[in-house]
Amino acid sequence: MTVRDKIVMITGAGGGLGSEMARLLCDNGAKVFILDLDAEKGQATADDIVKGGGSAWFIKADVTSEADWKAAMNEAVKTCGRLDVLVNNAGINIRKPVEEMSIDEWCTMMKVNTGSVFLGCKYAIPVMRGQGGGAIINTSSVCGLVGHKYTPEAYTATKGAVTMLTKAIASRYAKDGIRCNSIHPSTVDTPLVRERLKDPQFHAERLGEVPLGRLATAADVANAVLYLASEEAAFLNGVALPIDGGVTCY
Ligand SMILES: NC(=O)c1ccc[n+]([C@@H]2O[C@H](COP(=O)([O-])OP(=O)(O)OC[C@H]3O[C@@H](n4cnc5c(N)ncnc54)[C@H](O)[C@@H]3O)[C@@H](O)[C@H]2O)c1
């Protein structure tokens, strides 16, 4: 996949899926800005990549903060002169069913999972348009495609919004050479779900829904991001790509 020398920004790349994406893209010659709220994890991921011979920089940023987005975009453009790929990946899950969730918790979910994607696109699009194009990849979930029965409704709503925001941006900004696609992983063993996966019932439910008979890995997800970021995906725009072993087939 051709991503050599592409300038990439990935949110929530201090750990979990984002750090795997950052490592794989750097292994393939991209240069990556790692954004995360957690400075220790974010810096450690960047240091590790640089130690391995790759190019990565850490920027501490809260993806719900417009000021942090402006600062991060300015820093990337100042350092590298452009931004070829933005991966809006940071996300959270407050695990409560709708009847137990407060309106404040709902708003927090919306702000982190959906508002962050809006802000990332808002600040990346002018940069990409100015340089003749780019690619945006938004991390949704299988829950952005179906009303997943094991997942809290608020999480599903935030991810559904990401699916449609992606398609709307894809159709409006294609004329500027900007592709916008979303990815939809099923359950992956990352810090986001690691504790829950220790519950045998939770684990059995998640495994039992996958036709391919195993959970997704962070590498499965990173490989899809590598493809969507690459030159080989030049005609993919507005695609909602499941990485789910078939979970959303039935
Ligand atoms: N793990 C799964 O099973 C799974 C499945 C489908 C989709 N997803 C989605 O994939 C994305 C990554 O999830 P993950 O499993 O790697 O989670 P994770 O909790 O392992 O990592 C998320 C990262 O985002 C950072 N983050 C959280 N809030 C932030 C904020 N406001 N500003 C900046 N950084 C922030 C965290 O510090 C952390 O490093 C999320 O959008 C999640 O919803 C995960």
The ligand as an SDF file (V2000), in Angstrom:
LIG
                    3D

 44 48  0  0  0  0  0  0  0  0999 V2000
  -12.2060   -1.7790   20.9790 N   0  0  0  0  0  0  0  0  0  0  0  0
  -13.3240   -2.0730   20.3440 C   0  0  0  0  0  0  0  0  0  0  0  0
  -13.9130   -3.1560   20.5330 O   0  0  0  0  0  0  0  0  0  0  0  0
  -13.9110   -1.1130   19.3310 C   0  0  0  0  0  0  0  0  0  0  0  0
  -14.8550   -1.6010   18.4190 C   0  0  0  0  0  0  0  0  0  0  0  0
  -15.4120   -0.7030   17.5020 C   0  0  0  0  0  0  0  0  0  0  0  0
  -15.0310    0.6170   17.4890 C   0  0  0  0  0  0  0  0  0  0  0  0
  -14.1100    1.0460   18.4110 N   0  0  0  0  0  0  0  0  0  0  0  0
  -13.7440    2.4620   18.3430 C   0  0  0  0  0  0  0  0  0  0  0  0
  -12.3720    2.5480   18.0510 O   0  0  0  0  0  0  0  0  0  0  0  0
  -11.8430    3.7650   18.5840 C   0  0  0  0  0  0  0  0  0  0  0  0
  -10.5980    3.4510   19.4090 C   0  0  0  0  0  0  0  0  0  0  0  0
  -10.9960    2.6030   20.4640 O   0  0  0  0  0  0  0  0  0  0  0  0
   -9.9650    1.7550   21.3240 P   0  0  0  0  0  0  0  0  0  0  0  0
  -10.5980    0.4280   21.5250 O   0  0  0  0  0  0  0  0  0  0  0  0
   -8.6160    1.8500   20.7710 O   0  0  0  0  0  0  0  0  0  0  0  0
  -10.0840    2.5710   22.7110 O   0  0  0  0  0  0  0  0  0  0  0  0
   -8.9680    2.8360   23.8190 P   0  0  0  0  0  0  0  0  0  0  0  0
   -9.7270    3.2570   25.0280 O   0  0  0  0  0  0  0  0  0  0  0  0
   -8.0650    1.6610   23.9180 O   0  0  0  0  0  0  0  0  0  0  0  0
   -8.1360    4.0530   23.2170 O   0  0  0  0  0  0  0  0  0  0  0  0
   -8.7600    5.2970   23.0230 C   0  0  0  0  0  0  0  0  0  0  0  0
   -7.7150    6.3860   23.0930 C   0  0  0  0  0  0  0  0  0  0  0  0
   -8.4010    7.6280   22.9320 O   0  0  0  0  0  0  0  0  0  0  0  0
   -7.9020    8.5530   23.8920 C   0  0  0  0  0  0  0  0  0  0  0  0
   -8.9380    9.5420   24.1800 N   0  0  0  0  0  0  0  0  0  0  0  0
  -10.1160    9.3670   24.8340 C   0  0  0  0  0  0  0  0  0  0  0  0
  -10.7680   10.5320   24.9320 N   0  0  0  0  0  0  0  0  0  0  0  0
  -10.0060   11.4760   24.3190 C   0  0  0  0  0  0  0  0  0  0  0  0
  -10.1240   12.8690   24.1080 C   0  0  0  0  0  0  0  0  0  0  0  0
  -11.1920   13.5530   24.5410 N   0  0  0  0  0  0  0  0  0  0  0  0
   -9.1450   13.5190   23.4450 N   0  0  0  0  0  0  0  0  0  0  0  0
   -8.0440   12.8500   23.0060 C   0  0  0  0  0  0  0  0  0  0  0  0
   -7.8660   11.5290   23.1870 N   0  0  0  0  0  0  0  0  0  0  0  0
   -8.8270   10.8510   23.8490 C   0  0  0  0  0  0  0  0  0  0  0  0
   -7.5390    7.7010   25.1070 C   0  0  0  0  0  0  0  0  0  0  0  0
   -6.5960    8.3500   25.9560 O   0  0  0  0  0  0  0  0  0  0  0  0
   -6.9930    6.4370   24.4450 C   0  0  0  0  0  0  0  0  0  0  0  0
   -5.5900    6.5170   24.2330 O   0  0  0  0  0  0  0  0  0  0  0  0
  -12.9760    4.4100   19.3890 C   0  0  0  0  0  0  0  0  0  0  0  0
  -13.6070    5.3970   18.5900 O   0  0  0  0  0  0  0  0  0  0  0  0
  -13.9210    3.2470   19.6360 C   0  0  0  0  0  0  0  0  0  0  0  0
  -15.2400    3.6710   19.8290 O   0  0  0  0  0  0  0  0  0  0  0  0
  -13.5310    0.2230   19.3090 C   0  0  0  0  0  0  0  0  0  0  0  0
  1  2  1  0
  2  3  2  0
  2  4  1  0
  4  5  1  0
  4 44  2  0
  5  6  2  0
  6  7  1  0
  7  8  2  0
  8  9  1  0
  8 44  1  0
  9 10  1  0
  9 42  1  0
 10 11  1  0
 11 12  1  0
 11 40  1  0
 12 13  1  0
 13 14  1  0
 14 15  2  0
 14 16  1  0
 14 17  1  0
 17 18  1  0
 18 19  2  0
 18 20  1  0
 18 21  1  0
 21 22  1  0
 22 23  1  0
 23 24  1  0
 23 38  1  0
 24 25  1  0
 25 26  1  0
 25 36  1  0
 26 27  1  0
 26 35  1  0
 27 28  2  0
 28 29  1  0
 29 30  1  0
 29 35  2  0
 30 31  1  0
 30 32  2  0
 32 33  1  0
 33 34  2  0
 34 35  1  0
 36 37  1  0
 36 38  1  0
 38 39  1  0
 40 41  1  0
 40 42  1  0
 42 43  1  0
M  CHG  2   8   1  16  -1
M  END
$$$$
